[in-house]
Amino acid sequence: MYQVVDPAISSITEYSMNCGNILAFDKEKYNDNTAGWLKFFVENIGDEAMSQFGAVKGYKYTVEGDMNTYTQMVAEHLGKATSSTTWYEANMISEISTPAQEGVQTLLNGDFTPEEYMQSIQDAHDMSK
């Protein structure tokens, strides 16, 4: 079901991930309490995001129960990840990333084939030149 196009570029256990959460701390105010909170946050935010919002973040999950098929698939595969890369839209200009982000739901709904989805991104790229 899953395959790597070019194993020289990435392995089957390398996943593209969004940044997750952006946190900034004042070096002078960072202490053991802050470190404890940060550890708690990182260990629990995946389950909290899933149980409260049905959202997949770049963290491991222990949440079980009813999830839609795609969410379950993503959560299972995140647990197998050994490394990550930048989410592919992260390096796109907005003229290309917008159709990529907007079209993914259409792809998942089955209203776009993978070829049509990628063609829409190619078309946006060509028009942006």
C-alpha positions in Angstrom: 0.0 0.0 0.0 2.8 2.4 0.8 5.9 2.9 -1.1 8.9 5.2 -1.4 9.5 6.7 -4.7 13.3 7.0 -4.2 14.8 5.4 -1.1 18.0 7.4 -1.6 16.0 10.5 -0.7 13.9 9.2 2.2 12.9 6.1 4.0 9.4 4.6 4.5 9.5 5.8 8.1 10.4 9.4 7.3 7.3 11.6 7.3 6.7 15.2 6.3 5.3 17.1 9.3 4.1 20.5 10.0 5.8 22.5 12.8 3.3 21.3 15.4 3.4 24.1 17.9 5.5 27.2 18.1 6.8 28.0 21.6 9.2 30.6 22.7 10.8 31.0 26.1 12.8 33.7 27.8 16.2 32.2 28.6 16.4 34.1 31.8 13.0 32.9 33.0 13.4 29.3 31.9 13.6 27.1 35.0 12.7 23.6 36.3 9.0 24.5 36.5 9.1 25.6 32.8 11.0 22.5 31.8 8.4 20.3 33.7 5.5 22.1 32.0 7.2 21.8 28.6 7.8 18.0 29.1 4.1 17.6 30.1 3.0 19.6 27.1 5.0 17.6 24.6 4.0 14.2 26.1 0.3 15.1 26.2 -0.6 17.6 23.4 -1.1 14.8 20.8 -3.7 13.1 22.8 -5.3 16.3 23.9 -5.5 17.6 20.3 -7.0 14.3 19.1 -9.6 13.9 21.9 -10.7 17.6 22.0 -10.5 18.5 18.3 -9.8 15.4 16.3 -6.6 17.1 15.2 -3.4 15.3 14.2 -0.3 17.0 15.4 3.3 15.9 14.9 3.3 13.9 18.2 2.7 10.3 19.1 -0.7 9.3 20.3 -2.3 6.9 22.8 -5.9 8.0 22.1 -8.1 5.1 21.2 -11.7 4.9 20.2 -13.6 6.1 17.2 -11.6 8.0 14.6 -12.3 8.3 11.0 -10.3 6.0 8.7 -7.8 8.6 7.5 -7.2 10.0 11.0 -6.6 6.5 12.4 -4.2 5.7 9.5 -2.2 8.9 10.1 -2.0 8.4 13.9 -0.8 4.8 13.4 1.9 5.8 11.0 3.1 8.8 13.1 3.9 6.2 15.8 6.2 4.4 13.3 8.1 7.6 12.2 11.8 7.6 12.8 12.5 11.0 11.3 10.7 13.9 9.7 11.1 16.5 6.9 9.4 19.8 6.3 5.8 19.7 5.3 5.9 20.0 1.5 3.8 23.2 1.3 6.1 24.9 3.8 8.5 25.9 1.0 5.9 26.8 -1.6 5.0 30.4 -2.4 1.3 31.2 -1.5 0.2 31.0 -5.1 1.1 27.3 -5.1 0.5 26.4 -1.4 -3.1 27.7 -1.4 -4.3 25.3 -4.1 -2.3 22.5 -2.5 -3.9 23.0 0.9 -7.3 23.6 -0.4 -7.3 20.7 -2.8 -6.2 18.0 -0.3 -9.7 17.7 1.2 -11.1 17.2 -2.3 -8.5 14.5 -2.9 -9.3 12.8 0.4 -13.1 13.0 -0.4 -12.4 11.2 -3.7 -13.5 14.1 -5.8 -9.9 14.5 -7.1 -7.7 11.7 -8.3 -4.1 11.9 -7.1 -3.2 12.8 -10.7 -5.8 15.6 -10.8 -4.6 17.0 -7.4 -0.9 17.1 -8.5 -1.9 18.6 -11.9 -3.7 21.4 -10.0 -0.5 22.1 -8.1 1.5 22.0 -11.4 -1.0 24.4 -13.0 -0.6 26.8 -10.1 3.1 26.6 -10.4 3.1 27.2 -14.1 0.7 30.3 -13.6 3.0 31.7 -10.9 5.9 32.1 -13.2 
